[in-house]
Amino acid sequence: MNSLKVIFLHGNGGESVNDNWFPYLQKELTKLNLNVIAKNFPDADLAREKYWLPFLIELEADENTILIGHSSGAIAAMRFAESNKLLGSILIGTYYTDLGDEKEKLSGYFNRHWDWKAIKSNQKWIV
């Protein structure tokens, strides 16, 4: 069995895993002996789905993974959970529309309906 891992997903607009509360949380989760993956995602300005979801696969997100997503990272976590098994997700500052924002429209996450049933059934828990 793979060990439990936590993957951070930062927001768009050039945000990184060195911003906000990510460094503090990484330090605290590491103290608990969790495998924390805190890598900056490609295409950080627009956070486009076509780059971010394959990157989660590269990071080996699986049924033993908790995704912790902020803003656009939370959106990516939800879209990933539509078609991939996860242990769970922690979603901070999430939303489900493009909010009328051009960068959000360009991300690709909002051009189809959400599969809420799949998001829920592909995870043991969502916070």
N, C-alpha and C positions, 0 to 999 in steps of 0.2 A: 504494500500500500504506500502511496506517495505521502510525504509529510504535508501537514497543513501549511498553506502559504497565504500571504496577504499581498495583494497588488494594489498600489495606489494609482489612481487615474486623476490627474490634475485637470483644470479647466482650459478653455481656449484663450485667445488674446495674448499668447506668449507666456502664460502661467507655467510654472514648473513644480516639481516635487520639492523644491527648496523654498517654496512660498507658503504663506498662511501657517496652518497648524501641522502640515505634513512632517517637518523635521522633529517636532516634539512627539508626535504620534509614533513615528518610526523608532525613536529612542525608547519609548515606553513599551511598544510591542516587542522590540528586540529583547528587552529585559525579561519578557515572558517566554523567551526562546522560540518565538515565532519566526518563520522564514519570511521576511519582509522584502518585497521587490519594489523599489522606489526608483524607477527610471523615467526620464522625460520622454514623453511620447513624440513621435514625428509629427510634423505639420501642426505645431503647437498654436499657431495663430488661428487657423480655422477649425482644427480638431475634426477633420473630415473622417467620416465613417470608413471610407475605402482604405484609409491608412491605419486607423485606430483599431478596428476589429481584427485585422490580420496581425497587428502588433501584439494583441492579447493572446493570440494563438502562439506566436513566437515566444511569448513569456510563459507558455504552457499553463494558461488558465484552464482549470478543470474542476471536477467535482470535489476536490479537496482545497479549493481556492475561495477566499473571501475577497471580493472587489470592494475597495473603498473609493468612491468617486465623488468629486466635487464639481458642481456646475456641469459643464459639457462632459466631464468625466463620468458623472452620474448618468447622463443620457447614454453614453457609450456602454456603460455597465448594463443598463436596461436592454439596449438593443442586442448586446452580446448574449444576455440571458434568454432572449427569444429563441435561440437555436443551439444553446450550449448549456450543459449541466454545470452548476456551481454549488459550492457549499452555501454561499449566501452573498448578499450585497449590503453595503452600508452606503446610503445615498444622501448626500448633503447638498443643499441648494439645487434641488432638481426641479424639473418642469417637463411638460409633454408637448408643447407647441414651440414654434420658432420665435414666439414673442414679438413678431414683426421686425426682428433684427436680421439684417442682411447676412452677417456672418453665420448666424444660426441657420438661415435658409441654405447657405452654401455647404453646410456640414453634411447634408444628405440624410440626416436622421429623421427628418420630418416630412418626407415625401410619400409616406404611406401610413396606414393605420397601425396603431400599437397592438400587439398580441399580448394583452395583459394576462390571459390564461396561461400562455406558454412561459411568460416571465415568472409567474408565480410557481408553476409546476416544475420548472427546471432548477429550482433552488429550494433548499431546506428552510431558509429564512431570509427575510428582507427587512432592513431597518431604515 
